Amino acid sequence: MADKLQEPELVYDAKATLGEGPVWDHRTGCLYWVDILENQLHRFDPNHPDTSTRVSIKPYVSSIVPRQSGGIALTLQDGFYAFDLESRQLSLLAEVEATITDNRFNDGKCDPAGRFVAGTMSMSDQPARGALYTLDADHAVKRLLSDVHLSNGLAWTEDGKTLYHIDTPTRQVKAYDYNLQSGEIQNGRVVVQFPDDQGFPDGMTIDAEGMLWIAHWGGWQVSRWNPATGSKLGYVAVPASQVTCCTFGGPNLDQLYITTARIGLDEQALEHQPAAGGLFRVSLGIKGLQTSFYRG
Ligand code: CA
């Protein structure tokens, strides 16, 4: 039996339609996250929650990574972009699937060598239309995986030799051997199989002990898994059903931030989960890994 862990607190009652993609920027001590369907980039300052800001970035800002050179890079529907937070200037780094208007980018983050890796999905739930891409420092794009249904959670082991990836409808987490020099992957195998009655695996992060933390879409929780055994070790119960993603942050990287969504919930459902779409946080005495920044 997996242990129930401490309950999270609601730190920002954002009422997001589709809160996603939390990423800790240790340079500024802030958390970035997005509301994909409302085209919003959020910046949360834990020391000054009242100064939290949001910027509209269209279409469908879906993932953010801090850049080593300053500012951030992000995915919009049709490609990778750089964004200057001061001037709010958006510049295209590379187009991806720009002619497939039913697709959009989804979850993305950087590998430990500083490549930006992000996947796509069909917005009308067509199976196997998505893919997983890498943006290298020189802005060249490579495809890592094809025939993906709904590309989601990404995490690398601390040594960068293993990539974990979630294709949500399969209810599986797959591991791949990852070549940090070339950015290529091989030898995919299933390491976690989600049970049918706990929702779908969505976003994911990894802790300093190599354990995976996975958000349950439709499952009211974030759970911790051992990828070596496929067993569930514990879970954080979240007072929102559509739990989308999680990441470690805070000055000691020991606070787990959790994003949630309101989409798909009618008025009656929202009465029972008024904090749905909020940003949550819990301290569990477990540390995460430092966010990798984009090198390009
Ligand atoms: Ca997601």
Residues whose N, C-alpha, C, O or C-beta is under 5 A from the ligand:
A	BS01	CA	D107 N152 D202 G203 T244
